[in-house]
Amino acid sequence: MWFGKAMLKRRTRMHLSELSNDLLDDIGVDPSAARREVKRFFWD
């Protein structure tokens, strides 16, 4: 169960990395914060 949730987090983070700066701004996420989030380990 925890592994499935960890993989979902990883996929979500990878999708976050594909967003443009304009889209990140639309959802209220700073590009540097998005980069930090993407670099996190999948179990984190």
ABEGO torsion letter per residue (X at the ends): XAAAAAAAAAAAAAAAAABBAAAAAAAGBBAAAAAAAAABBAAX
